[in-house]
């Protein structure tokens, strides 16, 4: 299920952050490239990604603001900053007969900035964030494992035809171009 925060401003503006004002390589994002995909389109991707991850149960994805995600991050993780995606696995004992896998929260403004920095459309960035969050709901944790989540994410991104993921970006030195695009399914 895809939910849109009523406080969202859905008319894209070019992101204005220090990151986009530096000399780091970026692309000129058109309003079409920063347009939020429809909830129906995102729900179709969510179902495909969930099947690829092999995660059963209902997942709710909230597309929200930086302010709201910062509040969630502070409340549940003790980190007083906005982030791109948060995962909230369901407590198995509380899910009852209706299997609930958990919830994801995605910051639209952060996703827009990251899409611009990465040189791909907002729809691609949101799909990358959904996949990353689903892997966390499935029990993966790149902060404590030995690279298992990164390998699984890379495999699934190729299968779902998505570009460079969050874990790889974090490993890329600042100021380095990270416009890697997926070549899955393409012939040279």
Secondary structure, 3 states (H helix, E strand, C coil): CEEECCCCCCCCCCCCCHHHHCCCCCCCCCCCCCCCCCHHHHHHHHHHHHHHHCCCCEEEEEEECHHHHHHHHHHHHCCCCCCCEEEEECCCCCCCCCCEEEEEEEEHHHHHHHHHHHCCCHHHHHHHHHHHHHHHHCCCCCCCCCCHHHHHHHHHHHHCCCCCCHHHHHHCCCCCCCCCCCCCCCCC
